[in-house]
Amino acid sequence: MKKILCILVLAAFAVVSTNAQQQRVTLVGEADNSGFVPSVQGPEIQFEKTVHDFGEVVQNANGDVDFKFKNIGSEPLILFDVRQSCASCVTIRSWPREPIMPGQEGVVAVRYNTHILGEMGKTVTVTSSGKTDRVVLRLNGNVNPR
């Protein structure tokens, strides 16, 4: 009986130590297996740009914009929601639903509906698990008739 109990305890210890090694968290300033060195403890989102200026465009021109971002943190980043300020003016084409691992990149793809004439000044709000939990992306420009 003691031998069986001892074997069970050793097996449980082996499983726990294996799981602990697999769930290793990368610390700030320490490289992970891919060579990425996080600059923030926990998840954090960093966009390449937060403003896209179309300038002067003609009606019905291509209004697609990709806002690229990176998880510069040490833990997986989750995007909870992506919302436009005007549903008839801006369409959210796509955004990642799966966690973005440290060092990995993603894209929030939007489309400004250029059939609407005049000045544009619309926003897209990205809510995430990052230290910066809300980022506002801006679309600026002027749509002229053909």
Backbone as numpy.savetxt, mean C-alpha at the origin, in Angstrom:
# Nx Ny Nz CAx CAy CAz Cx Cy Cz
4.88 -44.22 31.05 4.06 -43.03 31.05 4.92 -41.77 31.05
6.00 -41.79 31.88 6.89 -40.64 31.94 7.60 -40.43 30.60
7.95 -41.54 29.93 8.63 -41.43 28.63 7.71 -40.78 27.60
6.44 -41.16 27.60 5.47 -40.58 26.64 5.30 -39.09 26.92
5.17 -38.72 28.19 5.02 -37.33 28.56 6.26 -36.53 28.15
7.44 -37.09 28.36 8.69 -36.43 27.99 8.77 -36.23 26.47
8.38 -37.25 25.72 8.39 -37.15 24.25 7.41 -36.08 23.78
6.22 -36.02 24.36 5.24 -35.00 23.99 5.75 -33.59 24.29
6.39 -33.40 25.42 6.93 -32.09 25.78 8.03 -31.69 24.80
8.92 -32.62 24.46 9.98 -32.32 23.50 9.41 -32.00 22.12
8.39 -32.73 21.69 7.77 -32.47 20.39 7.11 -31.09 20.38
6.42 -30.74 21.44 5.79 -29.42 21.53 6.83 -28.32 21.50
7.94 -28.50 22.19 9.02 -27.50 22.19 9.60 -27.34 20.78
9.77 -28.44 20.06 10.31 -28.37 18.69 9.37 -27.60 17.77
8.06 -27.82 17.90 7.08 -27.11 17.06 7.09 -25.62 17.38
7.11 -25.27 18.67 7.11 -23.87 19.07 8.37 -23.17 18.60
9.52 -23.79 18.75 10.77 -23.13 18.32 10.82 -22.99 16.80
10.27 -23.93 16.05 10.23 -23.82 14.59 9.33 -22.67 14.17
8.16 -22.54 14.78 7.24 -21.43 14.47 7.86 -20.09 14.84
8.57 -20.02 15.94 9.19 -18.76 16.36 10.24 -18.32 15.34
10.97 -19.26 14.77 11.98 -18.90 13.77 11.31 -18.41 12.49
10.18 -18.97 12.10 9.50 -18.57 10.87 8.84 -17.21 11.00
8.47 -16.77 12.20 7.77 -15.51 12.39 8.72 -14.39 12.81
9.96 -14.47 12.44 10.95 -13.47 12.81 10.58 -12.12 12.23
10.62 -11.08 13.04 10.32 -9.72 12.61 11.63 -9.01 12.32
11.69 -8.33 11.18 12.87 -7.56 10.83 12.83 -6.24 11.58
13.93 -5.86 12.18 14.01 -4.62 12.94 14.50 -3.49 12.06
14.22 -2.26 12.47 14.68 -1.08 11.74 16.20 -1.12 11.65
16.73 -0.88 10.45 18.18 -0.88 10.24 18.79 -2.26 10.04
17.97 -3.31 10.07 18.45 -4.68 9.92 17.89 -5.26 8.63
18.74 -5.83 7.80 18.30 -6.38 6.52 17.53 -7.68 6.71
16.48 -7.86 5.89 15.77 -9.14 5.89 16.42 -10.06 4.87
15.79 -11.20 4.57 16.37 -12.18 3.65 16.57 -11.63 2.24
15.76 -10.64 1.83 15.88 -10.08 0.48 16.89 -8.94 0.41
17.41 -8.51 1.56 18.35 -7.40 1.59 17.69 -6.06 1.89
16.35 -6.05 2.01 15.63 -4.81 2.33 15.89 -4.42 3.77
16.18 -3.13 3.99 16.39 -2.60 5.33 15.25 -1.62 5.65
14.31 -1.99 6.53 13.20 -1.09 6.84 13.68 0.17 7.55
13.00 1.28 7.28 13.36 2.54 7.93 12.39 2.91 9.05
11.32 2.12 9.21 10.31 2.39 10.23 9.92 1.07 10.89
9.77 1.08 12.23 9.28 -0.10 12.93 7.77 -0.19 12.71
7.28 -1.36 12.33 5.87 -1.54 12.01 5.66 -1.25 10.54
4.42 -1.34 10.04 4.15 -1.06 8.63 4.16 0.44 8.35
4.58 0.84 7.15 4.53 2.24 6.75 4.46 2.36 5.24
3.59 3.25 4.77 3.37 3.44 3.34 4.10 4.71 2.90
4.77 4.61 1.73 5.44 5.78 1.17 5.16 5.80 -0.33
4.47 6.85 -0.79 4.16 7.00 -2.21 5.29 7.70 -2.93
5.51 7.33 -4.21 6.49 8.01 -5.04 6.06 9.46 -5.24
4.76 9.67 -5.43 4.19 11.01 -5.57 2.78 10.97 -5.01
2.33 12.11 -4.49 0.96 12.19 -3.97 0.12 13.17 -4.78
0.73 13.83 -5.75 0.00 14.77 -6.62 0.31 14.42 -8.07
-0.74 14.35 -8.88 -0.57 14.20 -10.33 -1.22 15.39 -10.99
-0.41 16.17 -11.71 -0.92 17.33 -12.42 -1.04 16.99 -13.90
-2.27 16.90 -14.39 -2.50 16.61 -15.80 -2.13 17.80 -16.68
-2.09 19.00 -16.10 -1.88 20.19 -16.90 -3.13 20.47 -17.72
-2.94 20.89 -18.97 -4.06 21.15 -19.88 -4.29 19.89 -20.72
-5.48 19.32 -20.64 -5.82 18.14 -21.45 -7.11 18.39 -22.21
-7.28 17.67 -23.31 -8.51 17.81 -24.09 -9.55 16.82 -23.58
-10.79 17.17 -23.82 -11.91 16.34 -23.41 -11.75 14.91 -23.95
-12.06 13.93 -23.12 -11.98 12.49 -23.42 -10.56 11.97 -23.60
-9.56 12.71 -23.14 -8.17 12.22 -23.16 -8.01 11.12 -22.10
-6.89 10.42 -22.16 -6.61 9.36 -21.19 -6.42 9.99 -19.81
-7.21 9.55 -18.85 -7.13 10.07 -17.49 -6.58 9.07 -16.49
-5.88 8.04 -16.98 -5.35 7.01 -16.08 -4.09 7.48 -15.37
-4.02 7.19 -14.07 -2.85 7.53 -13.26 -2.57 6.36 -12.33
-1.30 5.98 -12.22 -0.87 4.96 -11.26 -0.05 5.64 -10.17
-0.54 5.55 -8.93 0.20 6.05 -7.78 0.94 4.86 -7.17
2.26 4.84 -7.34 3.07 3.73 -6.84 3.50 4.02 -5.40
3.52 2.96 -4.59 3.94 3.10 -3.21 4.79 1.91 -2.80
5.44 2.07 -1.64 6.30 1.01 -1.09 6.05 0.91 0.41
6.12 -0.30 0.92 6.07 -0.51 2.37 7.50 -0.37 2.88
7.81 0.76 3.51 9.16 1.00 4.02 9.30 0.57 5.47
8.27 -0.08 6.00 8.27 -0.54 7.38 8.80 -1.95 7.54
8.74 -2.43 8.78 9.28 -3.74 9.12 8.22 -4.84 9.21
6.94 -4.47 9.03 5.85 -5.44 9.11 4.94 -5.30 7.90
4.12 -6.32 7.59 3.22 -6.24 6.43 2.26 -5.05 6.52
2.03 -4.41 5.38 1.14 -3.25 5.26 -0.17 -3.71 4.63
-1.29 -3.27 5.21 -2.60 -3.62 4.67 -3.34 -2.34 4.30
-3.84 -2.28 3.07 -4.70 -1.17 2.66 -6.13 -1.54 3.02
-6.76 -0.72 3.86 -8.12 -0.98 4.30 -9.15 -0.43 3.34
-8.87 0.77 2.78 -9.86 1.41 1.94 -9.18 2.42 1.02
-9.75 2.60 -0.17 -9.32 3.63 -1.11 -10.61 4.28 -1.60
-10.75 5.59 -1.34 -11.99 6.30 -1.65 -11.73 7.59 -2.40
-12.54 7.83 -3.42 -12.43 9.05 -4.21 -13.36 10.12 -3.65
-12.99 11.40 -3.87 -13.82 12.50 -3.37 -15.07 12.70 -4.21
-15.03 12.23 -5.47 -16.18 12.41 -6.37 -16.29 11.16 -7.24
-17.31 10.36 -6.99 -17.46 9.09 -7.70 -17.74 9.27 -9.19
-18.35 10.38 -9.58 -18.62 10.58 -11.00 -17.40 11.13 -11.74
-16.43 11.68 -11.01 -15.24 12.26 -11.62 -14.04 11.32 -11.61
-13.93 10.50 -10.58 -12.76 9.63 -10.40 -13.21 8.20 -10.18
-12.56 7.28 -10.88 -12.81 5.85 -10.71 -11.56 5.21 -10.12
-11.73 4.39 -9.08 -10.61 3.62 -8.54 -10.53 2.36 -9.39
-9.50 2.25 -10.23 -9.36 1.10 -11.13 -8.93 -0.15 -10.37
-7.95 0.01 -9.48 -7.50 -1.15 -8.70 -6.62 -0.68 -7.54
-6.54 -1.55 -6.53 -5.63 -1.36 -5.40 -5.41 -2.73 -4.75
-4.25 -2.96 -4.16 -3.96 -4.29 -3.61 -4.81 -4.63 -2.40
-5.38 -5.81 -2.43 -6.19 -6.29 -1.30 -5.37 -7.20 -0.38
-4.25 -7.70 -0.87 -3.41 -8.59 -0.08 -2.35 -7.75 0.66
-1.81 -8.26 1.78 -0.79 -7.51 2.51 0.45 -7.26 1.63
1.02 -6.08 1.79 2.25 -5.71 1.10 3.39 -5.94 2.10
4.27 -6.85 1.79 5.35 -7.22 2.70 6.39 -6.11 2.77
7.20 -6.08 3.84 8.25 -5.05 3.95 9.15 -5.05 2.71
9.38 -3.86 2.17 10.22 -3.71 0.99 9.49 -3.90 -0.32
8.26 -4.39 -0.29 7.51 -4.63 -1.51 6.75 -3.38 -1.94
6.34 -3.37 -3.20 5.65 -2.21 -3.77 4.24 -2.58 -4.21
3.42 -1.55 -4.37 2.06 -1.72 -4.84 1.65 -0.49 -5.63
0.45 -0.55 -6.20 -0.07 0.54 -7.03 -1.53 0.78 -6.71
-1.89 2.06 -6.56 -3.28 2.48 -6.52 -3.54 3.10 -7.88
-4.36 2.43 -8.68 -4.62 2.87 -10.06 -5.96 3.59 -10.10
-5.95 4.83 -10.61 -7.18 5.62 -10.68 -7.37 6.16 -12.10
-8.57 6.61 -12.37 -8.89 7.21 -13.68 -9.72 8.47 -13.44
-9.23 9.59 -13.97 -10.02 10.82 -13.95 -10.87 10.81 -15.21
-12.16 11.05 -15.05 -13.10 11.04 -16.17 -13.00 12.37 -16.91
-12.22 12.38 -17.97 -11.93 13.62 -18.70 -13.07 14.08 -19.61
-14.21 13.47 -19.51 -15.36 13.99 -20.27 -15.97 15.20 -19.57
-15.57 15.44 -18.31 -16.06 16.59 -17.54 -15.13 17.77 -17.81
-15.68 18.84 -18.37 -14.88 20.02 -18.72 -14.59 20.90 -17.51
-13.45 21.59 -17.59 -13.11 22.58 -16.56 -11.97 22.13 -15.67
-11.76 22.94 -14.63 -10.68 22.65 -13.70 -10.99 21.41 -12.87
-9.96 20.61 -12.67 -10.13 19.46 -11.79 -9.29 19.66 -10.55
-9.79 19.24 -9.46 -9.10 19.28 -8.18 -9.72 18.23 -7.30
-9.46 16.98 -7.61 -10.09 15.86 -6.91 -9.06 15.12 -6.07
-9.56 14.37 -5.10 -8.67 13.62 -4.21 -9.07 12.15 -4.13
-8.09 11.34 -3.74 -8.29 9.92 -3.45 -7.62 9.70 -2.10
-8.37 9.17 -1.14 -7.84 8.93 0.20 -7.57 7.45 0.40
-6.32 7.14 0.78 -5.88 5.77 1.02 -5.76 5.58 2.53
-6.50 4.61 3.07 -6.44 4.29 4.49 -5.74 2.94 4.65
-4.72 2.91 5.53 -3.92 1.68 5.66 -3.55 1.43 7.12
-2.84 0.32 7.31 -2.35 -0.04 8.65 -1.02 0.63 8.95
-0.54 1.49 8.06 0.75 2.15 8.25 0.74 3.15 9.39
1.94 3.52 9.84 2.08 4.56 10.86 1.37 5.83 10.38
1.54 6.14 9.09 0.76 7.19 8.45 -0.48 6.48 7.91
-1.56 6.53 8.68 -2.72 5.68 8.34 -3.60 6.24 7.24
-3.46 7.54 6.90 -4.21 8.14 5.79 -3.30 8.97 4.93
-3.40 8.72 3.64 -2.65 9.51 2.66 -3.65 10.02 1.64
-3.59 11.31 1.35 -4.48 11.92 0.36 -3.69 12.13 -0.93
-4.18 11.52 -2.00 -3.59 11.67 -3.33 -4.42 12.71 -4.08
-3.75 13.58 -4.84 -4.45 14.68 -5.51 -4.32 14.60 -7.02
-5.41 14.92 -7.71 -5.46 15.00 -9.17 -5.79 16.45 -9.53
-4.89 17.11 -10.26 -5.09 18.50 -10.66 -4.99 18.61 -12.17
-5.58 19.66 -12.72 -5.46 19.92 -14.14 -6.66 20.67 -14.66
-6.72 20.80 -15.96 -7.83 21.51 -16.62 -8.20 20.77 -17.89
-9.49 20.42 -18.01 -9.98 19.71 -19.20 -10.63 20.73 -20.14
-10.11 20.81 -21.35 -10.60 21.75 -22.37 -11.42 21.00 -23.42
-12.38 21.71 -24.06 -13.15 21.05 -25.13 -12.26 20.72 -26.32
-12.67 19.73 -27.09 -11.90 19.33 -28.27 -11.93 20.40 -29.33
